[in-house]
């Protein structure tokens, strides 16, 4: 259930990202495709890595799914903030920086989540 919710949020964030690229009005179809691909890169990496781990038989904890959804949604909210709420002359540079913030945040938070999660056999009383 958590995976379905997370994938839904990631998909909605990706759709919003593509809509935001359209609002930016790129000068050509190639520019549109490159901007969209660049801004969708974190969502693609997050979804692909969690789905690949699941297909390989490794359990993906619910926290990791929710973390991926939160990072993807956070990126869409950052784009909305740049485009609508806090418009600025440097907004174009800020838009390009969003994936450079999302991916390291996701890798770092996932690493912390995995370090804090107890592995099988830990936390049980021995005796």
Secondary structure, 3 states (H helix, E strand, C coil): CHHHHHHHHHHHHHHHHHHHHHHCCCCCHHHHHHHHHHHHHHHHHHHHHHHHHHHCCCCCCHHHHHHHHHHHHHHHHHHHHHHHHCCCCCHHHHHHHHHHHHHHHHHHHHHHHHHHCCCCCCCCCCC
